[in-house]
Amino acid sequence: MWCEAPSRPRTTLTHYRGQAVRYNHAPRMQAALVALAAAGLMLGCSEPGANGRTPLPAGLSESDVRVFRLNDYTRSDQRWPEIAISDDGRTIAAGWASHGQFGDGWNVIARRFDPLGKSLGSEFALDDFRKGAWPNAEDPSLDFDRRGNLAVAWHSENTDEDDGGWTIFERRYRPDGSAFGPGRRVPTQTKFDQWRPTVMVASNGATLVTWYSERPGSGGDNVSEIKGRALDGRDEFVSDEFLISGAGDERRLQWRQGAVNRSGQFTSFWYVEKPSMTGFVRLLDPRGAARSPELTFPDFPNAGVRGNGDTLVSFGGKGQWLSPAGQALGSMLSIRVGEIAMNDEGAFVVIAVNQGPRGHGLYGYPYDRDGRAIPDPIYLSPGHDGFGGPPHVDISQNGVIAATWEEVGGADGDGTSVWAAVAVHPSYRRLPSK
């Protein structure tokens, strides 16, 4: 995503409260925009490079893989990392759960980096507003809007407003690191446990948080539903909690699973383990209204959304493009099993821990915008092994890939630490850097 400060006044079409409004930039405002752009002070904006794309960040070699540890605190376990990268590839945010850093339990921690691995500030607790009242917070999920604002969600245990179970919190931060406000509980239903949130943010800040919610089933065992709630770019709720999937006595599960393009076309996906592994996908608008019926796939799903609203669903080594209404497009593709990160142009990467051409490790498998595999996977973890939980990945609009994983041992001795790697998607390696 890039913004342009035009050299002459022009008419601009914008929207206010759902109405299209045209206005002319005054010459004085125009001069201010040009001055801000020249000074590099327009947040989330960069001058366009080749083919109208944002240049790569300076110092990021097209063939380099930058690997760095996320956590400074090493006295106990650091687990369940998640990562997000800004549209222009210049800011990376990572979140994870740290044990014993601020008390006896788990806290969710975050930190910002540049794409070369240089820290842009120290670690901080996302759940510091709790003031030690509740012992555990885990499983953060993160995403940026185009201005560099960062939305984070996680699940937290033993809240006094949730009957002693688990619930979901959300918090948003500005590019300077200041919070919009304290974290807030997302679900409106408080009787049962709420788990494993996914936060998805569109370019304008429209945000959808999804999670799974447990309830008693008719047979006595707990079953679970997929739920969601929408927020706007000012971090205000614009919907109540709503049901995405919940019919019958099935145990629906999600593990930080969702995708969104910059214009706010969301995809939620989840799975059911019994009687056999089955994947489900539903396409949603920015307020959570369904754009498609509940779609079924014969394996664990992953997905990405490109700028025109088409969604690629991968499952069991296959892939299928879907229209914005959920209709199948074209023939089935061959896609590796693993988590997908896709940008608006449709270029994407799949990451997986396996035995590759350079030994066992974390690899990024790049694909072009048509879903064709690009030869030579990216070895994202040179010198690292002993992987813990599943890795996660994000990709910027100019093709900068950021991946994260937890590693057993290493700097934390017998415990776990959290790491990240940064590389460039092959389709973007000819871009200039700036």
C-alpha positions in Angstrom: 0.0 0.0 0.0 1.4 3.5 -0.8 0.1 7.0 -0.7 0.9 9.7 -3.2 1.1 13.5 -2.5 0.0 14.9 -5.9 1.8 17.9 -7.4 -1.4 19.8 -8.2 -4.9 20.2 -6.7 -7.3 17.5 -7.6 -10.8 16.3 -6.9 -11.0 13.4 -4.6 -13.8 10.9 -4.0 -14.2 9.7 -0.5 -17.0 8.3 1.7 -18.6 9.7 4.9 -21.2 7.7 6.7 -21.9 5.6 3.7 -22.3 8.6 1.3 -20.0 9.4 -1.6 -18.5 12.9 -1.2 -16.3 14.8 -3.6 -14.0 17.6 -2.5 -11.1 19.7 -3.9 -7.8 19.8 -2.1 -7.1 23.4 -1.3 -3.7 24.7 -2.5 -2.5 25.2 1.1 -3.4 21.7 2.0 -1.8 20.5 -1.2 1.4 22.2 -0.3 1.3 20.6 3.2 0.8 17.1 1.7 3.8 17.6 -0.6 5.9 18.8 2.3 4.9 15.9 4.5 5.7 13.4 1.8 9.1 15.0 1.1 9.9 14.8 4.8 8.8 11.1 4.9 6.2 11.9 7.6 3.1 10.4 5.9 2.3 7.3 8.1 1.9 4.1 6.2 2.9 5.8 2.9 5.9 5.3 0.6 6.7 6.6 -2.9 5.8 4.0 -5.6 8.5 2.0 -7.2 8.5 -0.2 -10.2 5.1 -1.0 -11.6 3.5 1.2 -8.9 4.7 -1.0 -6.1 6.2 0.2 -2.9 10.0 -0.1 -2.9 11.6 -2.7 -0.6 13.0 -1.4 2.7 16.6 -0.2 2.4 19.2 -2.8 3.4 17.0 -5.8 2.8 18.8 -7.8 0.2 16.7 -9.7 -2.3 18.6 -13.0 -1.4 19.0 -12.4 2.4 17.2 -14.3 5.1 17.3 -12.4 8.4 16.9 -14.6 11.5 16.5 -13.1 15.0 15.2 -13.9 18.4 12.1 -12.1 19.5 12.4 -12.4 23.3 15.0 -10.8 25.6 13.5 -12.4 28.7 14.9 -16.0 28.8 14.3 -17.2 32.4 11.3 -19.3 31.5 9.2 -20.4 28.5 8.2 -18.2 25.6 5.5 -19.8 23.5 2.7 -19.5 20.8 4.3 -16.6 18.7 2.4 -14.7 16.1 3.7 -12.2 13.6 2.3 -9.3 11.4 4.0 -7.0 8.9 2.9 -3.6 7.7 1.8 -3.0 4.2 5.1 -1.4 3.2 7.3 -4.1 4.8 9.0 -1.6 7.2 7.5 -2.6 10.5 7.1 -6.1 12.0 5.1 -6.8 15.1 5.4 -10.1 17.0 3.4 -11.3 20.0 3.8 -14.4 22.2 3.1 -15.8 25.6 5.8 -15.5 28.3 5.7 -17.5 31.6 6.8 -15.8 34.8 7.9 -12.5 33.3 5.4 -10.4 35.2 4.1 -12.8 37.8 3.4 -16.4 38.4 1.4 -17.1 35.2 1.5 -16.4 31.5 1.3 -12.9 30.0 1.0 -11.9 26.4 4.0 -9.9 25.2 4.6 -7.9 22.0 7.5 -6.1 20.4 8.2 -4.2 17.1 11.2 -4.7 14.8 12.3 -3.4 11.5 12.7 -5.9 8.6 16.5 -6.2 9.3 15.7 -7.6 12.8 16.5 -4.4 14.7 14.3 -3.9 17.7 12.1 -0.7 17.6 11.5 -0.9 21.3 11.5 -3.2 24.3 9.1 -6.0 25.1 5.8 -4.9 26.7 2.8 -6.7 28.1 -0.4 -6.4 26.1 -2.4 -7.3 29.2 -0.7 -4.9 31.6 -4.1 -3.3 32.3 -5.0 -6.4 34.3 -2.4 -5.4 37.0 -1.7 -9.0 37.9 -5.3 -9.7 38.9 -5.6 -12.8 36.6 -2.9 -15.4 36.2 -2.9 -16.4 32.5 -3.1 -14.8 29.1 -2.1 -16.7 25.9 -2.3 -17.1 22.1 -2.0 -13.6 20.7 -3.1 -12.8 17.2 -2.0 -9.6 15.4 -2.7 -7.5 12.3 -1.9 -4.0 10.9 -4.0 -1.5 9.1 -2.5 0.7 6.3 -1.7 3.5 8.8 0.5 1.2 10.9 -2.1 0.8 13.7 -1.8 -2.7 15.3 -4.7 -4.7 16.5 -4.1 -7.6 18.9 -6.4 -10.3 20.4 -5.7 -13.1 22.9 -7.5 -15.4 25.3 -7.3 -14.8 29.1 -8.1 -17.0 32.0 -10.1 -16.4 35.2 -11.6 -13.0 34.6 -14.0 -11.7 37.1 -16.5 -10.9 34.3 -16.4 -14.4 32.7 -17.4 -16.8 35.5 -13.9 -18.0 36.1 -13.4 -19.4 32.6 -11.5 -18.2 29.5 -12.5 -15.2 27.4 -11.2 -13.1 24.5 -9.6 -9.6 24.8 -8.7 -7.1 22.1 -6.4 -4.0 22.2 -5.1 -1.6 19.5 -1.9 0.4 19.3 -0.8 3.4 17.3 2.5 3.4 15.3 4.3 5.1 18.2 3.4 2.2 20.5 0.7 4.1 22.5 -2.5 2.2 23.2 -5.9 3.4 22.0 -7.1 2.4 25.5 -7.1 -0.6 27.9 -7.8 -4.0 26.5 -11.5 -5.0 26.4 -13.4 -8.2 26.5 -14.8 -9.1 23.0 -17.5 -11.7 23.7 -20.8 -10.6 25.1 -21.6 -14.2 26.2 -19.7 -15.0 29.4 -21.1 -18.3 30.6 -18.7 -20.7 28.8 -15.1 -20.7 27.7 -13.9 -18.7 24.7 -10.7 -19.7 23.0 -8.0 -19.0 20.4 -8.9 -15.7 18.7 -8.0 -14.6 15.2 -7.8 -10.8 14.5 -8.1 -9.7 10.9 -7.7 -6.0 9.9 -8.5 -4.3 6.5 -6.7 -1.4 5.1 -9.1 1.2 6.6 -8.9 -0.4 10.1 -12.2 -2.4 9.8 -11.5 -5.4 12.1 -13.0 -8.8 12.6 -12.2 -10.9 15.7 -13.2 -14.6 15.5 -12.9 -17.4 18.1 -14.4 -20.6 19.2 -16.9 -20.8 22.1 -17.6 -23.9 24.1 -21.1 -25.0 25.3 -22.6 -28.2 26.6 -23.8 -30.6 24.0 -26.9 -32.8 24.1 -24.8 -35.9 24.8 -23.1 -34.4 27.8 -19.7 -33.5 26.1 -18.8 -30.0 25.3 -19.3 -28.8 21.7 -18.1 -25.5 20.2 -19.2 -22.8 17.9 -17.3 -20.3 15.8 -18.2 -16.7 16.7 -17.1 -13.2 15.7 -17.4 -9.5 16.5 -16.6 -6.5 14.3 -14.8 -3.2 15.2 -14.0 -0.1 13.1 -10.7 1.7 12.7 -11.3 3.8 15.8 -11.4 0.6 17.8 -15.1 0.9 18.5 -17.4 -2.2 18.3 -19.8 -2.0 15.3 -21.6 -5.3 16.0 -22.6 -7.5 18.8 -21.2 -11.0 19.1 -22.5 -13.1 16.2 -22.5 -16.8 15.2 -20.4 -17.9 12.2 -21.0 -21.6 12.6 -22.9 -23.5 15.3 -25.5 -26.0 14.3 -25.5 -29.4 15.8 -23.3 -31.1 18.4 -20.0 -30.8 16.6 -16.7 -29.6 18.2 -15.6 -26.8 15.9 -12.0 -25.6 16.4 -9.9 -22.8 15.0 -6.2 -22.0 15.6 -5.6 -18.4 14.7 -7.3 -19.0 11.3 -8.5 -16.3 9.1 -7.6 -14.1 6.1 -8.5 -10.6 4.8 -7.6 -8.4 1.8 -7.0 -4.7 2.1 -10.5 -3.8 1.1 -12.1 -5.8 3.9 -13.2 -9.1 2.4 -12.8 -11.6 5.2 -12.4 -15.4 5.2 -13.0 -17.4 8.4 -12.0 -21.1 8.4 -12.0 -23.8 11.0 -12.1 -27.6 11.3 -13.9 -30.6 12.9 -11.8 -33.6 14.0 -14.5 -36.2 14.4 -15.7 -38.5 12.9 -13.1 -37.4 10.3 -11.0 -34.3 9.7 -13.2 -31.8 7.8 -12.5 -28.2 7.0 -15.0 -25.4 6.8 -14.8 -21.9 5.2 -17.1 -18.9 5.3 -16.6 -15.6 3.5 -17.7 -12.5 5.5 -18.1 -8.8 5.0 -16.5 -6.1 7.3 -19.4 -6.4 9.8 -19.4 -10.2 9.8 -22.4 -10.7 7.5 -22.0 -13.9 5.4 -20.9 -13.5 1.7 -21.1 -17.2 1.2 -22.7 -20.3 2.7 -20.7 -22.5 5.0 -18.3 -24.4 2.5 -16.9 -27.8 3.3 -13.5 -29.3 2.4 -12.1 -32.8 3.0 -9.1 -31.8 5.2 -7.7 -29.1 7.4 -8.0 -25.8 5.6 -5.8 -22.7 5.1 -6.7 -19.7 3.0 -5.6 -16.3 1.5 -7.6 -13.5 -0.1 -6.4 -11.4 -3.0 -7.4 -7.8 -3.8 -10.3 -8.6 -6.1 -12.0 -10.7 -3.3 -11.1 -14.2 -4.7 -10.1 -16.6 -1.9 -7.7 -19.5 -2.3 -8.5 -22.4 0.0 -5.8 -25.1 0.5 -6.5 -28.5 1.9 -4.6 -31.8 1.9 -2.1 -30.6 -0.7 -4.7 -29.2 -3.0 -6.1 -25.7 -3.6 -9.2 -24.1 -5.0 -9.9 -20.5 -5.9 -13.3 -19.2 -4.8 -15.2 -16.1 -6.0 -16.3 -13.4 -3.5 -19.6 -15.3 -3.3 -17.9 -18.6 -2.6 -18.3 -20.2 -6.1 -15.4 -22.4 -7.4 -13.2 -20.8 -10.0 -11.1 -22.8 -12.4 -9.5 -26.2 -11.8 -7.9 -27.6 -8.7 -4.3 -26.6 -8.0 -1.5 -28.4 -6.3 -0.6 -26.4 -3.1 1.7 -27.5 -0.3 0.3 -28.2 3.1 1.0 -25.3 5.5 -0.1 -21.9 6.6 -0.7 -19.3 3.7 0.1 -15.6 3.6 -1.2 -13.7 0.6 -1.1 -10.1 -0.5 -3.5 -8.1 -2.6 -1.7 -9.0 -5.9 -2.3 -12.6 -5.1 1.3 -13.6 -4.6 1.6 -15.9 -1.6 3.9 -18.1 0.4 3.2 -21.4 2.2 5.4 -22.2 5.2 6.0 -25.7 6.7 8.6 -27.5 8.8 9.9 -30.4 6.9 13.0 -32.0 5.3 14.0 -29.7 2.4 16.9 -29.3 0.1 19.0 -27.7 2.8 18.1 -30.1 5.6 15.4 -30.1 8.2 13.9 -26.8 9.0 11.3 -24.1 8.2 10.8 -23.5 4.5 8.8 -20.9 2.7 7.3 -22.1 -0.6 6.5 -19.2 -2.9 3.7 -19.1 -5.5 2.8 -16.5 -8.1 -0.6 -14.7 -8.3 -2.1 -17.5 -10.4 -1.2 -20.2 -7.9 1.8 -21.6 -9.7 4.7 -22.8 -7.6 8.0 -20.9 -7.9 11.1 -23.1 -7.8 13.6 -23.1 -5.0 11.9 -22.8 -1.6 13.2 -20.2 0.9 15.1 -21.7 3.8 13.9 -19.6 6.7 15.7 -21.2 9.6 19.4 -21.7 8.9 21.1 -23.0 12.0 17.8 -23.6 13.8 15.9 -26.8 14.7 13.9 -28.2 17.6 10.6 -26.6 16.5 7.7 -26.4 19.0 4.2 -25.3 18.0 3.1 -24.5 14.5 4.9 -21.6 12.7 3.1 -18.5 11.4 3.7 -16.1 8.5 2.6 -12.8 7.0 3.5 -11.0 3.8 3.5 -7.3 3.0 2.1 -5.7 -0.1 5.6 -5.4 -1.6 6.5 -9.0 -0.9 8.4 -9.0 2.4 7.8 -12.3 4.2 7.9 -12.5 8.0 7.7 -15.9 9.7 7.8 -16.9 13.3 8.2 -20.1 15.3 8.9 -21.4 18.8 12.1 -23.3 19.4 12.9 -25.8 22.2 16.2 -25.1 23.9 18.6 -22.5 22.3 19.0 -19.4 24.3 16.5 -20.5 26.9 18.3 -23.7 27.9 15.7 -26.4 28.5 12.8 -24.0 27.9 11.4 -22.5 24.6 12.3 -19.2 22.9 10.5 -17.4 20.0 12.2 -16.5 16.7 11.5 -14.7 13.4 12.8 -14.8 9.9 12.5 -12.1 7.2 12.9 -12.7 3.4 11.7 -11.4 0.1 9.2 -13.2 -2.1 10.9 -14.0 -5.5 8.2 -12.1 -7.5 9.4 -8.8 -5.8 13.1 -9.2 -5.8 13.6 -6.8 -8.7 11.9 -3.9 -6.9 14.2 -1.0 -6.0 14.9 -0.5 -2.3 14.5 2.8 -0.3 
